[in-house]
Each structure stands twice: as C-alpha cells, then as structure tokens.
Amino acid sequence: MNQPTASSITCPRCQWTSYNPDDIRERYCGRCHAFTDAILDAQMDKALALARLQTQWEEAIRRTFPAATDSQCVGLAVQLFLACEKAGVDMYVR
C-alpha cells in the first residue's frame, strides 16, 4: 500500500513552507539549508537540557529554602530562567 505524499513541508525553525518535491522527499529546508529532522533533534536536545536545568534549579531552591512549596520552587526556577534568558546568559550545560 502506498503512503500518501505530502504536498508541502514546513520548517520547524523558520516556518517557511516549501512545495518543492525534492525538499518534501528529503525533509529539507532551502531557507535554513538544513534537514528538518536535524532541526527537530536540536530543538529536542535544547528542551531536554532546559528540563534538566529546571530540575537542578528546583532542587537548589529546595535546599536553600526548605519551607518553600513545590509551586514556589517551580515559580522561582521559571523566574530565574526568564531573567537569565533576558540577560543573554548561556544556561545550557555542555
């Protein structure tokens, strides 16, 4: 049984849509000059790194403020993340 063929592909990074059959078949973004599977893998790696970072921050907050509730720990971790992102701090552990 034949798989249905997609009529377009949209890049997860730049949101550009290509109707080129070669781009669709190869899952390639001509604007980013990258394969969309590699872009998705990189986005997943970043999301996992952020989740690990948030967990580490929550644990550090719990040690520092033992009376803090779970929601307070999560809220503070999110505030730290946003402040670091706004300041341009590289938060990702390599």
C-alpha positions as CSV (number, residue, x, y, z in Angstrom):
1,M,0.0,0.0,0.0
2,N,1.4,3.4,-0.9
3,Q,1.9,6.1,1.7
4,P,0.1,9.4,0.9
5,T,2.6,12.0,-0.4
6,A,2.7,15.3,1.4
7,S,2.1,18.4,-0.8
8,S,4.4,20.6,1.3
9,I,6.8,20.7,4.2
10,T,7.2,23.5,6.8
11,C,10.5,24.1,8.6
12,P,10.2,23.9,12.4
13,R,12.9,26.6,12.7
14,C,11.9,29.4,10.3
15,Q,8.3,28.3,9.5
16,W,9.0,28.6,5.8
17,T,6.8,26.2,3.6
18,S,8.3,24.5,0.6
19,Y,6.3,22.8,-2.1
20,N,9.4,21.5,-3.9
21,P,9.0,17.7,-4.3
22,D,12.8,17.3,-3.6
23,D,12.5,19.3,-0.3
24,I,9.5,17.3,0.7
25,R,11.1,13.9,0.0
26,E,14.4,14.8,1.6
27,R,12.7,16.8,4.5
28,Y,14.9,19.8,3.7
29,C,14.5,23.5,4.3
30,G,16.0,25.5,1.5
31,R,15.9,28.7,3.5
32,C,17.8,27.3,6.6
33,H,19.9,25.0,4.4
34,A,19.3,22.2,6.9
35,F,17.4,19.0,7.1
36,T,14.2,19.3,9.2
37,D,14.9,16.1,11.2
38,A,18.2,17.6,12.4
39,I,16.4,20.8,13.4
40,L,13.9,18.9,15.4
41,D,16.6,16.9,17.0
42,A,18.4,20.1,18.1
43,Q,15.2,21.5,19.4
44,M,14.5,18.3,21.4
45,D,18.1,18.4,22.8
46,K,17.5,22.0,23.9
47,A,14.2,21.2,25.5
48,L,15.7,18.3,27.4
49,A,18.6,20.5,28.6
50,L,16.1,23.1,29.8
51,A,14.1,20.4,31.7
52,R,17.3,19.2,33.4
53,L,18.2,22.7,34.3
54,Q,14.8,23.5,35.8
55,T,15.1,20.3,37.9
56,Q,18.5,21.3,39.1
57,W,17.3,24.8,40.0
58,E,14.3,23.4,41.8
59,E,16.5,21.1,43.9
60,A,18.9,24.0,44.7
61,I,15.9,26.2,45.7
62,R,14.5,23.4,47.9
63,R,17.9,23.1,49.7
64,T,18.2,26.8,50.1
65,F,14.5,27.4,51.1
66,P,13.3,24.1,52.8
67,A,9.9,25.7,53.7
68,A,9.1,26.6,50.0
69,T,6.2,24.7,48.4
70,D,6.6,22.8,45.2
71,S,4.8,25.6,43.3
72,Q,7.0,28.2,44.8
73,C,10.1,26.3,43.7
74,V,8.8,25.9,40.2
75,G,7.8,29.5,40.0
76,L,11.2,30.7,41.2
77,A,13.0,28.4,38.8
78,V,10.9,29.8,35.9
79,Q,11.7,33.4,37.1
80,L,15.4,32.5,37.1
81,F,15.3,31.1,33.6
82,L,13.5,34.2,32.3
83,A,15.9,36.5,33.9
84,C,18.9,34.6,32.6
85,E,17.4,34.5,29.1
86,K,16.7,38.2,29.2
87,A,20.3,38.9,30.2
88,G,21.6,36.7,27.5
89,V,23.2,34.2,29.9
90,D,24.1,30.9,28.4
91,M,22.3,28.4,30.7
92,Y,22.9,25.2,28.8
93,V,25.2,22.6,30.3
94,R,27.5,21.1,27.7
